[in-house]
Amino acid sequence: MAHFCKLGVGNIVEKVVVVSNDVATTEQAGVEFLQNLYGTRDNWKQTSYNTRANIHYTTTDQLDEFGSPIKVQSTDQSKAFRKNYAGIGWKYDQTRDAFIPPQPYDSWTLNETTCLWNPPVAKPIDENDYIWNEQNQSWDIRE
């Protein structure tokens, strides 16, 4: 299945829809299908359900502890498409040809490789659950 998102003012994602690969044989074919379906000239962009942080993943036959298929990095990274799978409220950046989530905090900076936001201080890796404290620029243990 191919995934497309409708872009609104400022290239903000308003909707994400699925189109059959039989119809969306190319991005342009998918865009034309959606424009005809909705009877509009809306701006649609294709997005990859299997791309995150500029890495393409493939689904395995193995299941995780919740019964969901486990994803692993694809051997063919040429399939990585527009940096991230788009979500509602995300922005399509035409210069980067990438989908970028909203900036979570003013202090966070955009990683140009992944098009995801990085905190100024790395999140600790341990058994605790942390939440970002913008005022103190630190990770606090969630209570």
LINVENSUL-V41322 format. One record per residue. N is the residue number from 1. RES is the residue in one letter. PHI is phi in degrees with one decimal (NA if undefined). OMEGA is omega as a letter, one per 20 degrees, with the letter a starting at -180 (* if undefined). Layout:
# LINVENSUL-V41322
n,res,phi,omega
N,RES,PHI,OMEGA
N,RES,PHI,OMEGA
This chain:
# LINVENSUL-V41322
n,res,phi,omega
1,M,NA,r
2,A,-103.4,a
3,H,-113.8,a
4,F,-130.8,r
5,C,-123.0,r
6,K,-88.7,r
7,L,-99.9,r
8,G,-106.3,a
9,V,-57.7,r
10,G,72.4,a
11,N,59.8,r
12,I,-88.0,a
13,V,-68.7,r
14,E,-103.9,a
15,K,-158.4,r
16,V,-125.8,a
17,V,-130.4,r
18,V,-110.0,r
19,V,-127.8,r
20,S,-59.3,r
21,N,-62.0,r
22,D,-66.0,r
23,V,-90.6,a
24,A,-90.3,r
25,T,-70.3,r
26,T,-139.5,r
27,E,-61.3,a
28,Q,-62.4,r
29,A,-63.6,r
30,G,-65.7,r
31,V,-62.5,r
32,E,-62.5,r
33,F,-59.1,a
34,L,-67.4,r
35,Q,-63.8,r
36,N,-69.2,a
37,L,-60.3,a
38,Y,-91.0,r
39,G,64.2,a
40,T,-133.9,r
41,R,-112.3,a
42,D,-55.9,r
43,N,-89.0,r
44,W,-115.3,r
45,K,-131.7,r
46,Q,-78.1,r
47,T,-135.1,a
48,S,-100.4,r
49,Y,-60.7,a
50,N,-100.9,r
51,T,-113.6,r
52,R,-146.4,r
53,A,56.3,r
54,N,65.3,r
55,I,-123.2,r
56,H,-92.2,a
57,Y,-117.3,r
58,T,-124.9,a
59,T,-87.2,r
60,T,-98.2,r
61,D,-83.8,a
62,Q,-82.2,r
63,L,-113.8,r
64,D,-82.0,a
65,E,-64.9,r
66,F,-100.4,r
67,G,85.6,r
68,S,-93.3,r
69,P,-60.9,r
70,I,-83.2,r
71,K,-105.3,r
72,V,-129.9,r
73,Q,-62.0,r
74,S,-70.6,r
75,T,-72.7,r
76,D,-101.7,a
77,Q,-79.1,r
78,S,-68.5,r
79,K,-80.8,r
80,A,-61.4,a
81,F,-133.8,r
82,R,57.0,r
83,K,67.4,a
84,N,-149.8,r
85,Y,-69.4,a
86,A,-72.3,r
87,G,-126.0,r
88,I,-60.2,a
89,G,92.4,r
90,W,-76.0,r
91,K,-114.7,r
92,Y,-90.9,r
93,D,-99.2,a
94,Q,-65.4,a
95,T,-63.2,a
96,R,-86.6,a
97,D,50.5,a
98,A,-145.0,r
99,F,-97.4,a
100,I,-126.1,r
101,P,-70.7,r
102,P,-60.5,r
103,Q,-68.2,a
104,P,-71.9,a
105,Y,-144.9,a
106,D,-60.3,a
107,S,-79.1,a
108,W,-80.0,a
109,T,-117.2,a
110,L,-79.1,r
111,N,-82.8,a
112,E,-66.1,a
113,T,-77.9,a
114,T,-96.8,a
115,C,57.6,r
116,L,-119.9,a
117,W,-91.2,r
118,N,-111.3,r
119,P,-74.0,r
120,P,-70.2,r
121,V,-128.7,a
122,A,-63.1,r
123,K,-72.2,r
124,P,-60.1,r
125,I,-110.3,r
126,D,-158.4,a
127,E,-80.2,a
128,N,-82.3,r
129,D,-101.8,a
130,Y,-112.5,r
131,I,-132.9,a
132,W,-74.9,r
133,N,-108.3,a
134,E,-66.3,a
135,Q,-63.5,a
136,N,-95.5,a
137,Q,54.6,a
138,S,-148.5,r
139,W,-94.9,r
140,D,-106.3,r
141,I,-69.1,r
142,R,-68.9,a
143,E,-97.4,*
